Amino acid sequence: MNKKIISKFNELKKNLSWESLRQFRDKKSINLEEFYNQAEFQEFSDGTKLKIAAEIKDIHLSFLNPARPGEKNKVLRGPSLKIYEGKVHAIIGESGSGKSVITSLLYGLTGDNAVIDSGEVKLYNHNVEKFTAKQWERSHYRGTVVSAVFQNPMSTLNPTMKVGEQIIEGMLLNKVVNNRKEAYKRAVEFLRMTKINDPEAVMKLYPREMSGGMIQRVVIAAIVALEPKILVMDEPTTALDPTVQALVLDIIKELQNKLKLSIVFITHDIGVVASMADYISIMYAGQIIEEGTAREILEYPQHPYTWGLILSMPDVNKEKRLSTIRGSVPSNLNNIVGEAFAVRNDYALGIDFVEESKFYFKSETHRVKSALLDERAESYQPPKLIQEMWTNYLNKKDK
């Protein structure tokens, strides 16, 4: 064999030593303190200042159609939102509204066929919308800065490994701890925080040996133990029975308060987040159509779609048959004219069928994408229960 080739081979072998790989990883690691200090703040009229942990600005995203090369299907049509540090921001809407897609932008897993046509995505004021898969991997943002819990916890765990080993491995890879002993101790601590009895015994179990509720709690413990600042929770309780769902929601709320997490909570059920959200965005057909504080959305809703979501909650319509929103979310967003919800909206105005509405502000935090709020629109009477909610809200506000 040529001596030059042998020399080159030995050089490459040397460069691939564990020590070199460790040094390379350390070199690529981000300075978290410096990273987080780059964040911008949102200042409100009462003097409150909130750090912006993540921001999505006027994002337009499409999926390439594999069956028709060159054809794109619109998925997100210009939504914008800000996630404040230490707050819970719920994103609510029916299936197909774009909830999961918009949040996947925060951790770079939109899929190979996703194309960002325009807009910005920021983590602590660092743009990531143009990141490739390699850039996401090298940046360490995913896992370190932002992480996610999904509806199906089994998709997160390896069925052939004991859960304890998986939690420990995650902490070692992300350099949260220095050795296995520290990792084990921390794993037990976080399992206990998720209300798991006898965490030492659970560490020795395989995923198949646990119930769905326990697996979800193990996943939450494993991810939160990595110390992400932002936690995206994509329908984390949908597959659980009501009793376990309530337990998991309580755990999430406790962890958020204790660790000051910024949580983005995705759900189609507005009642699930009623007791834990600080801010709520209502999504429909790839757009945010109403947004505000949890109180503004739950007690003073302005968009007819939001009314429909609230009136479909069992706790609201205790003595009546549950309300439903007729029709379904449009599957094709490419050729929408006017407001996408107009064809399902009993309160639609003529203009809604030909022109898209702008945002109207009820307060500095409450914005609504509906022409009903235009001063030129005719007066209207929302459903009786909504009227009662408005009256109660305004009476409390005046006191």
PLY file of the C-alpha trace (Angstrom):
ply
format ascii 1.0
element vertex 399
property float x
property float y
property float z
element edge 398
property int vertex1
property int vertex2
end_header
0.00 0.00 0.00
1.24 3.49 -0.85
3.01 5.13 2.15
1.13 8.39 1.59
-2.18 6.54 1.84
-1.08 4.78 5.06
0.08 8.09 6.51
-3.24 9.74 5.64
-5.18 6.82 7.13
-3.27 7.04 10.42
-3.85 10.80 10.54
-7.60 10.32 10.09
-7.62 7.56 12.70
-5.84 9.84 15.16
-8.29 12.66 14.49
-11.22 10.34 15.22
-10.04 9.43 18.71
-12.56 9.78 21.54
-10.56 12.64 22.98
-10.71 14.50 19.65
-14.42 13.87 19.39
-14.93 15.15 22.93
-12.91 18.28 22.16
-14.89 18.78 18.94
-18.18 18.47 20.82
-17.00 20.88 23.51
-15.87 23.34 20.87
-19.29 23.24 19.26
-21.15 23.59 22.56
-22.91 26.90 23.02
-22.30 29.32 25.82
-25.78 29.16 27.32
-25.47 32.22 29.50
-24.36 34.33 26.55
-27.03 32.74 24.34
-29.90 33.52 26.70
-28.67 37.05 27.34
-29.23 37.91 23.67
-33.01 37.74 24.15
-35.24 40.75 23.59
-37.94 41.92 25.98
-41.59 42.81 25.49
-42.59 45.84 27.55
-46.23 46.47 28.44
-48.00 49.69 29.38
-48.14 48.74 33.07
-44.34 48.57 33.16
-44.13 44.77 33.00
-41.20 43.42 30.97
-41.17 39.82 29.75
-38.22 38.08 28.14
-39.06 36.64 24.71
-37.89 33.01 24.73
-39.10 32.25 21.21
-40.71 34.20 18.41
-42.29 33.31 15.09
-42.83 36.19 12.69
-45.20 36.10 9.72
-44.19 32.56 8.80
-45.32 31.07 5.50
-44.61 27.36 5.15
-45.55 24.80 2.50
-45.12 21.07 2.01
-43.80 19.76 -1.29
-46.16 17.30 -2.97
-44.14 14.10 -3.68
-46.75 12.94 -6.18
-46.46 16.15 -8.20
-42.89 17.49 -8.37
-42.77 21.26 -8.08
-46.21 21.55 -6.48
-46.47 23.00 -2.96
-49.32 22.82 -0.48
-49.66 25.74 1.92
-49.73 24.81 5.59
-48.93 28.01 7.50
-50.26 31.32 6.19
-48.43 34.04 8.07
-49.00 33.37 11.78
-46.90 35.26 14.34
-46.52 34.61 18.05
-44.21 35.26 21.00
-43.41 32.77 23.74
-42.44 34.49 26.97
-39.90 33.01 29.35
-41.44 31.19 32.31
-44.98 31.34 30.89
-47.39 28.71 29.52
-48.63 29.52 26.02
-51.41 27.28 24.74
-52.09 26.85 21.02
-55.61 25.58 20.41
-57.44 24.48 17.29
-58.96 21.54 15.47
-56.89 18.90 13.71
-55.36 20.32 10.55
-55.17 23.88 11.86
-51.35 23.94 11.83
-50.66 23.72 15.58
-48.03 20.99 15.43
-46.35 22.40 12.34
-45.87 25.89 13.75
-44.32 24.54 16.96
-42.07 22.07 15.11
-40.31 25.13 13.72
-38.98 25.78 17.22
-37.00 22.53 17.29
-36.33 21.97 13.58
-38.37 18.85 12.84
-40.81 20.09 10.23
-39.82 17.31 7.81
-37.72 17.04 4.67
-40.60 18.14 2.44
-41.24 21.38 4.36
-40.31 24.67 2.70
-40.27 27.98 4.56
-41.37 30.49 1.92
-40.89 33.54 4.16
-40.82 34.67 7.77
-38.60 34.29 10.82
-38.16 31.83 13.67
-36.11 32.93 16.68
-34.88 31.26 19.85
-33.73 33.89 22.33
-33.31 36.30 19.40
-31.21 33.83 17.36
-32.64 33.10 13.91
-33.09 29.40 13.09
-35.55 29.43 10.18
-32.79 28.69 7.64
-31.08 25.97 9.66
-30.34 22.69 7.90
-30.57 19.35 9.72
-26.79 19.46 10.28
-26.94 22.96 11.68
-29.63 21.92 14.15
-27.45 18.99 15.23
-24.30 21.09 15.61
-26.02 23.98 17.36
-27.23 21.84 20.29
-30.36 24.04 20.39
-32.64 21.02 20.18
-32.51 19.27 23.53
-30.51 22.01 25.23
-32.64 25.09 24.56
-35.91 23.55 23.39
-37.34 20.05 23.64
-40.68 18.36 23.01
-43.11 15.84 24.51
-45.48 14.17 22.05
-48.88 12.51 22.19
-47.43 9.01 21.80
-44.68 8.60 24.42
-43.59 5.27 22.94
-42.27 7.15 19.91
-39.72 8.78 22.22
-38.50 5.67 24.06
-36.46 2.74 22.76
-38.49 -0.42 23.51
-35.32 -2.56 23.79
-33.69 -0.48 26.55
-34.58 -0.06 30.19
-35.98 3.41 30.82
-33.32 4.21 33.39
-30.55 3.64 30.85
-32.33 5.88 28.37
-32.69 8.74 30.86
-29.04 8.41 31.93
-27.81 8.27 28.33
-29.71 11.44 27.45
-28.15 13.36 30.34
-24.63 12.15 29.52
-24.95 12.99 25.82
-26.25 16.46 26.61
-23.56 16.96 29.28
-26.08 17.77 32.00
-23.99 15.67 34.41
-20.37 14.56 34.61
-20.76 10.84 35.23
-23.22 7.94 35.48
-23.51 8.20 39.25
-24.72 11.79 39.01
-26.99 10.85 36.11
-28.61 8.02 38.09
-29.23 10.24 41.10
-30.72 12.97 38.92
-32.91 10.48 37.01
-34.40 9.19 40.27
-34.98 12.76 41.45
-36.89 13.76 38.31
-38.93 10.55 38.23
-39.98 11.33 41.79
-40.95 14.85 40.69
-43.36 13.29 38.18
-45.16 11.43 41.02
-43.72 8.02 40.17
-43.67 5.71 43.18
-40.46 3.74 43.74
-38.45 5.42 40.95
-35.46 3.10 41.56
-37.61 0.13 40.56
-39.04 1.96 37.54
-35.49 2.66 36.31
-35.12 -1.10 35.77
-38.27 -1.50 33.69
-38.68 -1.70 29.92
-41.30 0.59 28.32
-43.54 -2.41 27.56
-43.81 -3.12 31.29
-45.46 0.22 32.07
-48.87 1.79 31.52
-49.39 4.66 29.08
-49.68 7.21 31.87
-46.48 6.03 33.52
-44.59 6.04 30.21
-45.69 9.63 29.57
-44.45 10.66 33.02
-41.12 8.91 32.41
-40.74 10.78 29.11
-41.54 14.10 30.79
-38.97 13.36 33.51
-36.33 12.36 30.95
-36.79 15.51 28.89
-37.11 17.99 31.76
-33.95 16.50 33.33
-32.03 17.85 30.31
-32.82 21.39 31.51
-34.41 22.83 28.34
-35.64 26.40 28.65
-38.56 25.84 26.27
-40.75 22.75 26.38
-43.19 22.03 23.56
-45.98 19.68 24.63
-47.89 18.36 21.62
-51.20 16.88 22.84
-49.36 15.11 25.73
-52.54 13.98 27.50
-54.90 13.21 24.61
-54.32 9.43 24.69
-54.75 9.18 28.47
-57.90 8.48 30.46
-59.38 11.47 32.35
-57.97 10.54 35.76
-54.41 10.08 34.48
-54.80 13.15 32.28
-55.59 15.29 35.32
-52.55 13.88 37.15
-50.20 14.59 34.23
-51.55 18.14 33.87
-50.93 18.75 37.58
-47.38 17.42 37.19
-46.72 19.68 34.20
-47.99 22.68 36.12
-45.83 21.86 39.16
-42.71 21.36 37.02
-43.34 24.61 35.18
-43.64 26.55 38.42
-40.64 24.89 40.05
-38.26 25.04 37.07
-39.60 28.26 35.47
-40.09 26.52 32.13
-41.49 28.23 29.06
-44.17 25.77 27.92
-45.91 25.70 24.56
-48.96 23.47 25.04
-50.77 22.20 21.94
-54.31 20.88 22.24
-57.66 20.75 20.46
-59.47 20.87 23.82
-59.68 24.38 25.24
-60.74 23.00 28.62
-57.46 21.13 29.10
-55.40 24.31 29.48
-58.01 26.48 31.21
-56.28 26.20 34.58
-52.65 26.39 33.49
-52.22 28.71 30.48
-50.97 32.28 30.76
-51.52 33.07 27.08
-53.65 31.39 24.41
-53.47 31.45 20.61
-56.41 30.13 18.60
-55.36 28.62 15.26
-57.44 27.90 12.21
-56.36 26.91 8.68
-52.72 27.84 9.16
-53.35 31.20 10.83
-53.73 32.58 14.34
-57.18 34.16 14.43
-57.38 35.20 18.09
-54.77 35.62 20.78
-54.63 37.01 24.29
-54.11 36.27 27.93
-55.87 33.14 29.14
-58.46 35.27 30.91
-59.16 37.35 27.79
-59.68 34.28 25.63
-61.63 32.19 28.14
-63.80 34.98 29.58
-63.98 37.58 26.80
-63.66 35.65 23.49
-64.33 37.69 20.35
-63.96 35.38 17.35
-66.92 33.13 16.40
-64.53 30.19 16.05
-63.33 30.70 19.63
-66.99 30.84 20.72
-67.53 27.47 19.09
-64.55 25.91 20.85
-65.69 27.23 24.24
-69.33 26.23 23.77
-68.25 22.68 22.92
-66.74 22.30 26.41
-68.90 20.03 28.65
-68.33 22.26 31.70
-69.85 25.25 29.89
-72.99 23.61 28.52
-73.95 21.67 31.65
-77.68 21.67 31.06
-77.78 21.64 27.29
-76.74 19.45 24.42
-73.11 20.09 23.51
-72.58 22.64 20.77
-70.54 21.69 17.70
-68.91 23.67 14.91
-70.43 22.55 11.63
-68.16 21.51 8.78
-64.43 20.90 9.01
-61.08 22.63 8.56
-60.28 23.03 4.83
-57.74 20.48 3.63
-56.47 22.63 0.76
-55.19 26.06 1.78
-53.78 27.02 -1.62
-56.82 28.75 -3.05
-58.61 30.25 -0.07
-60.41 33.51 -0.84
-61.37 35.74 2.06
-61.61 34.23 5.53
-61.11 30.46 5.71
-63.71 30.13 8.49
-66.40 32.10 6.63
-68.16 29.03 5.17
-68.62 27.59 8.68
-69.35 30.88 10.41
-72.96 31.77 11.25
-71.75 35.32 11.95
-69.85 35.77 8.68
-70.15 39.12 6.93
-70.27 39.53 3.19
-66.72 40.89 3.19
-65.46 37.68 4.83
-66.08 35.72 1.63
-63.98 38.02 -0.54
-61.38 39.65 1.71
-59.15 38.49 4.53
-59.61 40.38 7.77
-56.88 42.32 9.53
-56.24 42.10 13.27
-58.27 44.27 15.63
-56.98 44.91 19.14
-59.26 44.72 22.18
-56.23 45.38 24.41
-52.46 45.42 24.01
-52.44 41.64 24.52
-55.77 40.69 22.92
-55.96 40.64 19.12
-58.74 39.26 16.93
-58.78 38.52 13.20
-62.44 39.23 12.51
-64.27 41.95 10.58
-67.00 41.84 13.24
-64.80 44.18 15.26
-64.61 46.76 12.48
-66.46 49.94 13.48
-68.33 49.79 10.15
-69.75 46.31 10.83
-73.40 45.96 11.78
-74.16 45.20 15.43
-74.55 41.53 16.35
-75.56 39.38 19.29
-73.20 36.50 20.16
-74.60 33.30 21.69
-76.31 33.81 25.05
-73.60 32.04 27.06
-70.93 34.19 25.43
-72.92 37.33 26.28
-73.07 36.21 29.92
-69.31 35.62 29.92
-68.72 39.11 28.53
-70.93 40.68 31.18
-69.15 38.86 34.00
-65.73 39.76 32.58
-66.54 43.45 32.18
-68.11 43.64 35.64
-64.95 42.17 37.20
-62.77 44.50 35.16
-64.66 47.59 36.36
-64.25 46.70 40.03
0 1
1 2
2 3
3 4
4 5
5 6
6 7
7 8
8 9
9 10
10 11
11 12
12 13
13 14
14 15
15 16
16 17
17 18
18 19
19 20
20 21
21 22
22 23
23 24
24 25
25 26
26 27
27 28
28 29
29 30
30 31
31 32
32 33
33 34
34 35
35 36
36 37
37 38
38 39
39 40
40 41
41 42
42 43
43 44
44 45
45 46
46 47
47 48
48 49
49 50
50 51
51 52
52 53
53 54
54 55
55 56
56 57
57 58
58 59
59 60
60 61
61 62
62 63
63 64
64 65
65 66
66 67
67 68
68 69
69 70
70 71
71 72
72 73
73 74
74 75
75 76
76 77
77 78
78 79
79 80
80 81
81 82
82 83
83 84
84 85
85 86
86 87
87 88
88 89
89 90
90 91
91 92
92 93
93 94
94 95
95 96
96 97
97 98
98 99
99 100
100 101
101 102
102 103
103 104
104 105
105 106
106 107
107 108
108 109
109 110
110 111
111 112
112 113
113 114
114 115
115 116
116 117
117 118
118 119
119 120
120 121
121 122
122 123
123 124
124 125
125 126
126 127
127 128
128 129
129 130
130 131
131 132
132 133
133 134
134 135
135 136
136 137
137 138
138 139
139 140
140 141
141 142
142 143
143 144
144 145
145 146
146 147
147 148
148 149
149 150
150 151
151 152
152 153
153 154
154 155
155 156
156 157
157 158
158 159
159 160
160 161
161 162
162 163
163 164
164 165
165 166
166 167
167 168
168 169
169 170
170 171
171 172
172 173
173 174
174 175
175 176
176 177
177 178
178 179
179 180
180 181
181 182
182 183
183 184
184 185
185 186
186 187
187 188
188 189
189 190
190 191
191 192
192 193
193 194
194 195
195 196
196 197
197 198
198 199
199 200
200 201
201 202
202 203
203 204
204 205
205 206
206 207
207 208
208 209
209 210
210 211
211 212
212 213
213 214
214 215
215 216
216 217
217 218
218 219
219 220
220 221
221 222
222 223
223 224
224 225
225 226
226 227
227 228
228 229
229 230
230 231
231 232
232 233
233 234
234 235
235 236
236 237
237 238
238 239
239 240
240 241
241 242
242 243
243 244
244 245
245 246
246 247
247 248
248 249
249 250
250 251
251 252
252 253
253 254
254 255
255 256
256 257
257 258
258 259
259 260
260 261
261 262
262 263
263 264
264 265
265 266
266 267
267 268
268 269
269 270
270 271
271 272
272 273
273 274
274 275
275 276
276 277
277 278
278 279
279 280
280 281
281 282
282 283
283 284
284 285
285 286
286 287
287 288
288 289
289 290
290 291
291 292
292 293
293 294
294 295
295 296
296 297
297 298
298 299
299 300
300 301
301 302
302 303
303 304
304 305
305 306
306 307
307 308
308 309
309 310
310 311
311 312
312 313
313 314
314 315
315 316
316 317
317 318
318 319
319 320
320 321
321 322
322 323
323 324
324 325
325 326
326 327
327 328
328 329
329 330
330 331
331 332
332 333
333 334
334 335
335 336
336 337
337 338
338 339
339 340
340 341
341 342
342 343
343 344
344 345
345 346
346 347
347 348
348 349
349 350
350 351
351 352
352 353
353 354
354 355
355 356
356 357
357 358
358 359
359 360
360 361
361 362
362 363
363 364
364 365
365 366
366 367
367 368
368 369
369 370
370 371
371 372
372 373
373 374
374 375
375 376
376 377
377 378
378 379
379 380
380 381
381 382
382 383
383 384
384 385
385 386
386 387
387 388
388 389
389 390
390 391
391 392
392 393
393 394
394 395
395 396
396 397
397 398
